[in-house]
Structure formats: C-alpha cells, structure tokens
Amino acid sequence: MNTAPNQQQEQRKQSRDPAVWPTLQAHDSVALIDFLVDTVGFVRTAVYQDEDRVAHAQLDWPEGGGIMLGSYDPATKSWCLEPGTFGGYVVTDHVDALYERLTAAGVRVLRPIEDQPYGSREFAIADPEGNKWSFGTYRGEPRPAE
C-alpha cells in the first residue's frame, strides 16, 4: 500500500476552493436568484431554465464559494428540499457595508449585526422564500497540520 499522497491529493488538501456546494430549492427560483444577485451580491454564474422553471443555477460569492439552486419539484422524491428550510453562513470582509445595504433595501433581519465571542462580526437575514442567511467575518479554523 502506498501511503505517500500524490501531488493531486496534496493540492486538494491545501486548496480552499469550494468542494462542498450548499443547495436549495425555491417556489420562485427566478425571483430568489434575482434577490440573491441584485440585493445580496452573489454572482449569477450559470442559470439553466425553461420559462419560469430553473433546472439548475450556480451563484458564486465574490469572496469565494457559492451555492446551487433550482425550482422546487416535489415529484423529485430522491432529492427534494422544501423551500424555506435552507440555512447558510457566508464569509465576508465587508460585513458592515453589506448589513447597511441589506437593511436599507428592507431585507428582513433575523439577528442584527454584532460581535461574537469567538471573534466574528455577523448578522442574519431571511430571503423571500424564508431561507436563513448568516453573514460574518469568521473564516473557520485553520486545517490541522498532518
């Protein structure tokens, strides 16, 4: 058995590129995408739709990572997520400016901006579908050395 990691495995361990993509579904995916892009600040990277039905959308966060979403389809029993049940944490270095912009836009704030005991400054909102979004400066702990 070869225990030495190959170069590709080592690069994956060091990379902080997104390898986990949170997903959600929406009753009105087109409106949710518009809200997340135009109001919150995600980047519309890919949207595959047929009229008002979104089969797949990828929205990237400008500071790294992203989400995937689509239209709610209860007939898809193997992978069906009830709209409004998603919760996500988004890292940003611009938490105060984002909070000001979202509150000025009338977005429903669930938790006002505040400093946390673990060093993050963050707040939480609800999107039009009822999903919960937390934005903050906490980037997670460094990966342990091997």
MOKAMO-V544905 format. One record per run of one state. SS is the DSSP state (a for helix, b for strand, c for the rest). FROM is the first residue (numbers start at 0). TO is the last residue. If there is no record, write none. Layout:
ss=SS from=FROM to=TO
ss=SS from=FROM to=TO
This chain:
ss=c from=0 to=5
ss=a from=6 to=13
ss=c from=14 to=20
ss=b from=21 to=25
ss=c from=26 to=27
ss=a from=28 to=39
ss=c from=40 to=41
ss=b from=42 to=49
ss=c from=50 to=51
ss=b from=52 to=59
ss=c from=60 to=64
ss=b from=65 to=70
ss=c from=71 to=75
ss=a from=76 to=78
ss=c from=79 to=85
ss=b from=86 to=90
ss=c from=91 to=93
ss=a from=94 to=103
ss=c from=104 to=106
ss=b from=107 to=114
ss=c from=115 to=119
ss=b from=120 to=125
ss=c from=126 to=130
ss=b from=131 to=135
ss=c from=136 to=145
